[in-house]
Every structure is written in structure tokens, then in C-alpha cells.
């Protein structure tokens, strides 16, 4: 769907870090360039607030990543991994992200949700019908809910230019990686590259939660 983007639009960006990180990891075995994702999502408009939602660990090894996000204008919003009696674990920001988007919407012209999770469809519908906001979704198309794409007014498919939106990207030929590292264009060299490290800071399954603390720094 064609939408109007102009420099005076007030934009709020809400990033489902867990969803984006694991999409890049599972599809491309690469890491997200959060700096370029934010830049192209905003598209020269007036950014009011950008928040990234994630789960942290007691060790605090995510500090470098959080600082790097802040430097490119993204506000990290964190919560600790919850461990319940009996060993059950929970790491979920969906409700918090939705509440923040609704709360901020009266001061925004456009709300950008960086996620492919279909659970956000009710949020998209609410923002369009009751908040009067233009709602846009940004994610990797191959891991994005089809119904979410239908619900949004504009979809930026990161799959269309993975070299720009990923770090350590390796093109796949004939089903196998070429092993070559990303070669940046002159434009990309001027962009700020911020990526979560190799290991997850926001697990999407119980099996991956055991890896949550293995943070090595920001590339």
C-alpha cells in the first residue's frame, strides 16, 4: 500500500529485538544492523522516540550492545529473565511494547513496529482505528506473518536488501554459503552499524534461554 512520508511526520519506532534477532540468525546466520534498520525505517522523518525491547541477564554482559544502541538514538528497554518455581522461564515483551506504542500514539503521526510477529495484529488495528496513526511494519519478509503484512499500511521488507540490513552477511549460492564477508558500499560505510553479538540476548525458546548470557561485545 502506498503511503505518504514527509519530513514533518512525527515517528515512533518500537523494536521487537527478540523477533528481529532470531529472524536474522535463523534465515541468514547473520546479525542485524540496527543502525541501518532504524535509519531506513524513519526515512528522514522527525523521530520522536525509538525503543528496543529485550531481556537481560544478571551478568550484565549486554552492556556494550545497550550502549551502542543508545549512540544511534535507540532507547533500550530491558527486563530480566523471569525464572519461576519449578524451573519455568519467561522472556516476553509483547504486552509492554504494545502498551508503550498506544501510550505514545497521541503524539505521533506514524508508528513503526519492527517485528514479524502476528501477535501484534490487534495493536496495528487499534492504532489505525482509534489512534489515527499511520502504522508501518519492518521485518524480514520470510519470517513475517502474512496477516500482519496485510494489516499494516506499509511493509519494509528487509529481505529485499540483506546486505544493507545485516552484518557478517554471506550470500548463498546453490544452497551453500560462499564464505565471503559483507562488502559495504560507500553509502553503507557512512552508516552506523549496531548489532547484537553472536549469542542471543532475547531467547525465543526454552532451549535458547541457556545461551542468554554469552554476550561477547558489539561488532
N, C-alpha and C positions, 0 to 999 in steps of 0.2 A: 504494500500500500504506500502510495506517495504521500509524504508529509512535508510540511514547511519547517525549515530550520533557519532561524535568523539570529544574529548576534545578541539581540536583546532578550532572547528567551532565557528564563531562569531555570537552571537544570539541577536536578538532584540525582546522584548516582549511588546505587546500592548494590554491593558486590557480594554474591554468594561464593566466597573464596573456596569452600569445600567443593562445590559443584564444578567450578571452573578448573581448579587444580586437577581434579581427578579425570575430567574430560580430556585435558591435555596429556595427562600421564597415560591413560588407557588407549587413546587413539594414536598419539604421536610419540609416546615415550619421551616427551619433552616437557619443558616448563613454560609457564605463561609469562609473557612480557606485560606486566600490569601497567607499566607506563604508557605503552603504545595503545593498549586496550582503552585506557581512560581517555587518552588524547583523541582517538578517533570516535569514541562514544559521544564526547562532549561536542566535537566538531566545531570548535570556535565559538561556542555559545557561552553565556555567563554562568559559570559553575558556582552554585551556592554551597553545595556540600557533597562530598564523596566519602562513602563509608565502606569498609571491607569487614566482613563478619567472619570470625574464626575462633577456633578452640586453641587454648594454650596449655602448656604443661608446667608442672611445679618447678622444673629445672630452669625455666626461662631461656631456653636456647633459641627461642624465636626472636630475641631482641633485635638482632641485626635486620631481619626481614621487616619487623614492625617499624624500625627507624627509616628504612628505605622507602616504605610506603608513605610515611609522613612527608618525606622530602619531595615526593611528586604530587603532594596535595591530597592524598588519601588518608582518611582518619581510620585507624584500626579500632575495631570494637571487638573486644575479646571476652571470653568466658572460659573458665577452667572445665576440663573434662569431669563430668559427674560420674562417680562410681557408687553404686547403690549396694545395700546389704545383699549378699549372695553373689556379688561379682558383676551384676549387670552394669553396663556403661552407656552413657548417653552423651552425644555431642551434636546438638541441633540448635540452629539459629533462625529457623524459618519464621517463627512467630515474632521474634524480636525484630527481624528485618522488615516484616510486613507492618508492624506497629510503627516503626520509625518512618517508613515511606508514607503511611497515612497521616501521621502527625506532621510531617514536613510539607505535605502536599498543598496546603493553603498558600504557601509562599513560593510555589513552583509552577512553572508553565509546562515543564516536561519532567517525567520521572523515568529514569533509565534503570532497568533491572538487569544486572549482569548475571544471568543464570539460565540453565536449560531445564529447570525443574518444573514439571507440570503442576506441582502443588501451589504454584504462585498464580494460577489462572484466576481464582477468585479475587486476588489482590488486583490484578490487571483490570478485571471487570469493574471492581469497586472504584478504582481511581478514574476510570473513564466516565462512569455514570454519575458518581457522587462528588468527585473532587474536581472534575472538569479539566483534568490534566491529560496532556499527550503522553501516552505510555509506549516506551520503546524497550525492546529486549535485545541483549547482546550475548552471544554464546557460540559454541561450536555446533553447527547445524546437525552434524551426525549424532550428537548426543542430546539434542533438544527435543522436548515434547512437541509433536505436531500440533496438538491443540493449543499449546502455548503460543506457537508461531501464528496460528490463526487468530488468536485473541488479541495479540498486540497490534499496534498501529504501524510499527516499523521494526524490522528484524535485521540486525547487523550480523551476518554470518562470518565468524572468524575462520571457518574452514576455507573461505574464498582466498585468503592470503595468509596461510600459516607461517610463512617465513617472517612476516611482519609481527605476528602476534605471539610467536614462540621464541624462546631461547634454546640453544643446543638442538635446533631443528635439523633433522636428517631426511631429505627427500627419499621416498620409497619408489623403487623401480623394480618392476617384475615381482612385487611382493616381498622384496628384501631391501633393507636399508643400504644406502650407498656408503655409509660410514663417514661421509663428509660433514663438516660442521657448517653452521649457518654463515653465509656470506652476505654481509649487510650492504645495502645500497647507500649512497651518500646521504639520502634523506634519513634512513634508519640510523646512521651514525650520529645524527644530531638529536635523536630521541633518547629519552631516559629509559634505561632498561631496568626493570624491577621484577624479580621473580622469586617465588618460593623455592627453597632448596630442594634437593633430590627427594627428601623424605617428607611425608605428609604432615602438615600442621592442622589438618582438618579431616580426620578419617571418615570414610563413608560406610564402613562396615566394622564389625567386631574384630575381624581378623587384622584389619589395618590399624586398629587403635594401639596395638602393642608397639607400633613403629612411631608413635606420635612424638616422642622426644628426640628423635635422631635428626636434629637440625644442624647443618654444618656451616651455614652462612649464606650470603646473597651473592649471586654471580654478577 
